[in-house]
């Protein structure tokens, strides 16, 4: 933006030189007009260097002082036309000695501070041009005296708007670059963790289970930490879900430990928040039942399968299984963990829960979860 403004100001200087050279008869003091152009050239070189200097790259006090000085110098150059130009030519609306160079400060104000600042500078400069002609208000409004100032005002506002859009685009690009750099760093850390920490924890888990005794407890704790760390690394690599939705895989993976394995699809399994919340609670209840009824050493596997219109979640264990009729007896005794905490939650969201078990081969619970939760209506 600053390069474009600098190019415009230097091109305007060349245009002003050409006009002055071709119209010597328009000036009472032609030599002084050339002196004004020399001062304009010096000021253009100075402001171009200062605007692009790092000291003036942000809206600091120095930048504001430079902008105000630029505006005042330009207004003074415009008004000096009355001293060097033939009065009749001034009254007729001949272009001032500055020519189009006078638009520079308005563009600089707009590029620095936006639409309002650019409009303010354009009004000040345009007002000085109109005042230079000493026209009555009615005549100025009915003639072409306002054409230049209006065009200057529109150009300044447009540059201010473009400057704001450019700043926002640069900020968005910088933010995207930072996110990309952070993602690459997370990927590097994830590879390092996978190649070192996770493998060591997995080895400690296996060796502890083989040795038994106190080493088995150490192996179990190492397995829990491995699962938690693996879930953390996996979660960091994923983008946040859309508003109102959640990733079922992420929620269930958080419950993985040495004795609970969670197998999920590579892609996120996005469902609405209510469905994810109720399904996660049902799976946790099923795992708690494994701990209560199969012992602390029983293993469980959670399989998530995205089938399109619905999602199925299967929980298997290697426990002794459920004897025939035991679930009905538990419900009759008032223990409603399966019927309410699991099946009831699935009914509330329009899903279902199927439980199959054979003594000696473990238990399998299959939850069928719809894509859209259906809130159950209570009977009045």
N, C-alpha and C positions, 0 to 999 in steps of 0.2 A: 504493500500500500504506500509506504513512504517513498519507494523508488518511483512509483507512478506519479505521486504528487511532485517530487523533485523534477521529473521529466517534464511535467506540465509547466512548472514555473520557469524552467530554462527555455522551453519552447515559447512561452508567453513573452519572455524577454526578447527573444529573436523577433517575434512579431511586433513588439513595441518599437524595436530599433528600425525595422522596415518602415513602419508607419511614420516614425519621426523623420527618417531620411527622405521619404517621398512627399512629406507635407511641411516643408519649412515655412511656407507662407501662413500656416495656421498658428504660428507661435510668435509672440512678441519678443521673447527672449529665447531664441533657439539654442544658444550655447548653454543656458541654465537648464533647459530641458534635457540636454545630453548629460549634464552633471547629475540630474536626478536619476537618469538611467544607470549611470555608473554606481551611484549609491544603492540602487535597487539590485544591481548585479552583485555587489559586495554583500548585501544583506541576504540575498538568495543563497550564495555560497556558504555563508555562516550558518544560516538556519538549516540548510540541508545537512551539514555536518553535525549540528547539534541535535536535530531530530533523530538522527540515526545513531547517535552516541548512546552507549549503555547507561549513562547518567540520566538520560531523558527517555528511557524505554518504558518507564512506568509512570502513572499519573501522580507524580510527586510535586512538591512545591516548585522545584526547578522547572518542571514541565509546564506548570500553570503560568509561571512567570514568563517563560519563553513564548507561550501562546499569546499572552496579553501583549507582550512587546511586539510580536509579529503583527498582531491586529492593529496596534497603534501606529506602527511604522507604515503599514499599508494605507491606513486612513490618511495619514499625513501626506503620503505620496499622491494619493488621489486628490486631496484638497490643494496640493501645491500646483495642480493644473491651472487653478485660477490665477496664479501669479505669472505663469510663463506662457499661457495660451491666450490667443486673441479673445477678448470678452464676447464678441459676437459668435465666435465658434463655440465657446463654452455654452452660451445660451441656446445655440442651435442643436446641441447634443452631440457634438463631435466627441469621439472616444477620447477619454483622458489620457494623459501621458503614460499611465501605467498599462493601458490597453487591458487585455485579459489577465495580466499578472495579478490583478487585485483579488482574484478568486482563491489564491493560494492559502491565506490564513483560514478562510471558511472551510476549505477541504481539510486542512490540518486539524482544526477544532473538531470536525466531524469524525476524522479517523481516530482521534485520541479519546473523545468523550461521548460520541454518539450523535443521534439525530438532533436532540435539543440544542446541544452546544454548537453544532454546525449551523443550525437555523439561526441561533443568536448572532454568531459572527457574520453570517450572510446578511442579516437585517442591518447590522451596524455598517457594513461596507456598502450595501445597497442604498442605505439612507444617506451616506456621505455623497454617493454619486448623484442622487436626486437633489440633495441640498446644493451641490455644486452648480446646478443650472439655475437656481433661484427662481423656480417656477411656482406659481400658486398651486395649492393642493388640487383644486378642481381641474386645472389645466394639466397637471402631472398625471392625474387619474385618467384623463381623456386622451392623452397622447401616448407615444411609444416610450416615454421616459422610464416606465416601470418594467419594460420588457427584459432588459438586462438584469436588474435586481431580482426579478421573479425567477428567471432562469438560474441565476446564481443560488437562490434559495432552494430550488428544487434539486440542483446538483449537490448542494451541501447535505441536504436531508437524505438523498440517495446514498451518498458516500458514507454517511453515518450509519445508515441501516446495513449496508454491506460490511462495514467495519465490525459491527456487532455480530453479524452472522459469521464473519471470518474468525473472530475471537472465540465464539462458541465452538466452531468447527475445530479450531486448533486445540481447545481444551478437551473436546471429546476425543480427538486423535491422541493427545497426550495420555488421557486416561486409558484408552484402549491399549496404548503401548505399554503402560505400566501394568495393566492386567495381564497382557501377554507375557511380559517379563516375569511377573509373579507366577504365572502358570508354568512357565518353563522351569523356574526354580523349584516349584513344587514337584514337577515331574522328575527333576534331577534328584531331589531328596527322596522321592518315592522309590526310585530305582536303587538308590543307596541303601534305603531301609530294607527293601526287598532282598537285596543281595547280601545283607549282613545281619541286621537285627532280627528280621522275621525268620531267617533260616536258623539262626542260633536258638531262638525261642522254640521253634519247632523241634530242633534236635534235643533240647533240654526236656521238652514234653515227652518225646519218644523214649529217651533214655531213662527218665524218671519212672515211666510206666513199666519199663522192662525190669528195673532194679527193684521197685516196690518199696514198701516201708515209708520212712520219712521222705525219700526221694520222690515217691509218687505224688506227695502233696506239692513238692516244689515243681514237679512237672505239670501238675494241674494248674498251678498259678501261672507258670510260664505260658501254658496254652491259652489261658484267659487273656493274658496281656498280648499274645500274638493276635488273637481274634480282634481284640479292641483296637490295636494299632492298625491292623489291616483294614478294619472298617473305617477308621479315621482317614487313612490315606485314600481309600476309595471315595469317600464322601467329598474330600477336598478337590478331587478331579472333576466332579460333576457340577454343572451349572445349576443355579437355583431354579426350582420349578415355577411355573406361572402362578399368579395370585389365585388363591382358592384351591390349589391342588397341592399334593404332596407325593413323594416317591415312596411307594410301599417297600421297595427293596432296601432303601436307606434305613427306614424305621426298623425293619426286621433284622438287618445286618448288625445293628447296634446290640442286639441280644445274643450274638454269637459268642461262644467261649470254647473252652477245651472240650466240653461235652455236648455242645450244641453247634451243629454245622448248618450254615445257611447257604443254599445254592440259589442264586438269582440270575436273571437274564443280564446280558451286557448292557442293554439299553434301559433307561429308567422306566419304571412301571408307575405311571402317573394316574392317580385317582383323586376324587375330591377328598377334602380333609376329613369329613365325617367317616367316609368309607375306610380310609387309612387308619383313623383312630380306632374304630370299632374292630377292624380286622387285626390290628396289632394287639389289642387287648385280648381278643380271642386266642391268638397264637400264644401269648404269654401265659394265659390260663392253661392251655394244653401242656406247655412245658413245665409249669408248676405241678400239674398232675403227674407228670413223669417223675419229678423229684419226690413227690409225696408217696407215690404208690410203687415206684420201681427202684428206689434207692438213689443215693447220691452218686453212684458210679455209672448209672444208666446213661446211655448216649441217645441223643435225639437229632433228627435231621429235618430241616425245613426246606421244602422245595417250592419255589415260586415259578409259576408258569403263566405267561401272558398269552391268552388265547383269543385276543381281539375283543369280542363283545363282553367277555368276562375274564376274570383272573382267578386261577385256582392256586390255593396254598395247601400243600400237603405236609403234615407233621407225622413222622414215623419215629418209633423208639424200639430199642432192643430189650424191652422188659418182658415180664412173664405173660403179658396179655391180660385181657379182661375176661373173667369167667362168664359164661352165658347167663343172662338175667341179672347181672350185677348192677348195670346202670339203672334198671327199673327199681331194684331194691334201694339203691342210693337215693333215688328220687322219692320213694315212699318214706324213707327215713329223714327226709328234709334236707339232704345234701344235694344241692342243685347246681353244683359247679359246672357240670357238663351241659345240663339242659338249659340253664339260664346264661351262664358266663360265656358259653361257646355258641350253642344253637340259638339262644335267644338273641344274641348280638347279630348273628347272621340274618335272622328273620327281620330284625329291625331295619336292616339296610337292603332287604329284598333278596338276600342270598340264602345259602343252605349249608348245612354241615352234615357230612356222612361219616359215621364211625364204624370201622370194621376191625375185629380183633379175633385172633385165634390163640388159645392158651399155649404158651411156650414159644410163640413167634412174634410177640410184640403187638403194638396197636398202631393203627393208621387212622388219622383224622384228615378228611379232605374238605376244605372250605371252598365254596364257590362264591366269588365276590363279583357283583355286577359293576359295570363301569359308572353308573349313576346310582347314588344311594336313594332308596325309596323309604321315606319316613313312615313308619307304621302308625296308623291312626287308632286311637283308643276308642273303645265303644262307650257311648254315653248311656 
